[in-house]
């Protein structure tokens, strides 16, 4: 087949194997803070056809090196609340880029110019969730059933739990912030639930004022919480709420005269906490939201839940600004029994708790997930299954970075109903005690405690955790856990290895070079990492392959043609790739070397595929993504069976449909 093929056939020297150890990904470390605008201009190009119309719009940008599309949120420095210093903004953004969750539009990196900040984040799909639901409905509203509303609310709450624990609030949650993970809802065609993405996390209170402090349109104020609407519109402090969350009579604040100093619920106290919230929490070492600032998100999410359950915003009828503000801060939501007659009672109780006028009386996101309407049964997995997955993680952790890259690609290409992915979901939900959709180190270590025989093979549990945590977020998502625990029998299967080889062979010439491996590394690991992290990981993989004698590019191969028996740089054909993917330390290496040489000779000269996979596996690959693809975070693991828009008639028959209690608190018959 040519001189180059003959050289590959004659080569029988084994590629040097890396020393078996826990190969920790080099990206598990601190990330760069706010970078200069010149770096942004070198790294990204505007992918929108229309010119930028306003300083605060969200534009579509494309990474020049990888071609991946992102959303660019531009924040004008004029809109930053008073008292927020550049130091606090930098500290806030350093936490923001570390947030990663299946239901968050992840912020990748941040830039600064003289007039604005630019946040590069995961790009979700339009239209927003409520518009998507309205298009699918018959009456043109976003109204869905109790079960579907619970699924949407649960997804958003898990994201808020993750953020609130780390001192980050949204502050500007409204319908336009709830987007979708894919054009079909993120899984509709495959029977999976619609995957909701929360965008704009961390903007309110630090980079921009919360909704209630704006002089914006009335439509925006319909999602503002009561405590944010007091002082800018009235010199009097707000009346203290009663024990049930209703507004108390005006003229008294916790027993004090309304002419006294502002109460803790006044806008000045609230905005003071808002401006300093994240930075102060981090400086104190607490790492959580200060005060009751997180209840700002709970109120807005409660209004979104009302719109899902009855089809409209409860404040939609108020067109005058003054009337709307008075209704929100003094009266609250009115519940018409006719609108709520088909909603189950435990769903009504959740909504009522979220829409208390008093912020301290509203439950936290974690508390809401434990309420009957939203609570999912704790996942249970047999401990032998847990032990088996951890055993695979220990084995895989001792491989080199290139071998881990192959395992990641194999895991990405598995069908969603593959036995391994189903087992991983069971174990993941069992270990995830706080139900936030991620595993932190304590949750991961708790599972390892049930495998004492494996701990003897580990010199450091932290190193194992960091080896699995490929993006350095200090949390494991479902895909990281699935790839790390992939059984060797799956990752070394010839058909799976052939699909992985096709993914690495970007130009489809039958060979793989270092440049192609680096490009795949960018696509697999780097779409949601900062450029410096991608470069660091790519450099490690590149050094590893060049140390094995792999050609950097096809140009290096052509320049190195000095004879049949001597070839310093060579590309990787499938036989070599299969050898690298299946060779285990020094066990049986001689036999595998002979096998790859014989199989290569048979394929080259007899045109016979000894592996039996080339002709049978020509279907389209599940990975890599297509060109101009958008960056995408992990899939969600906590969900009910079926898609959001499916009909659930058998569930509707068994739903508890109770009427709203009367204002006096008595249950209506």
Buried (B, 14 or more C-beta within 10 A) or exposed (E): EEEBBEBBBBBEEBBEBBEBEBBBBBBBEEBBBBBEBEBBEEBBEBBEEEEEEEEBEBBBBBBEBBEBBBBBBBBBBEBBBEEBEEEBBBBBBBBBBBBBBBBBBBBBBBBBBEEBBBBBBBBBBEEBBBBBBBEBBEEEBBBBBBBBBBBBBBBBBBBBBBBBBBBBBBBBBBBBBBBBBBEBBBBBEEEBBBBBBBBBBBBBBBBBBBBBBBEEEBEBBBBBBBBBBBBBEBEBBBBBBEEEBBBBEEEEBEEEEBEEEBBBBBBBBBBBBBBBBBBBBBEEEEEBBBBBBBBBBBBBBBBBBBBBBBBEBBBEEBEEEEEBBBBBBBEBBEBEEEBBEBBBBBBBBBBBBBBBBBBEBBBBBBEBBEBEBBBBEEBEBEEEBBBBBBBBBBBBBBBBBBBBBBBBBBBBBBEEEBEBBEBBBBBBBBBBEBBBBBBBBEBBBEBBEEBEEBBEEBEEBEBBBBBBBBBBBBBBBBBBBBBBBBBEEBBBBBEBBBBBBBBBBBEEEBBBBBBBBBBBBBBBBBBBBBBBBBBBBBEBBBEBBBEBBBBBBBEBBEEBEEEEEEBEBBBBBBBBBBBBBBBBEEEEBEEBBEBBBEBBBBBBEEEEBBBEBBEEBEEEBEBBBEEEBBBBBBBBBBBBEBBBBBEBEEBEEEBEEBBBBEEEEEEEE
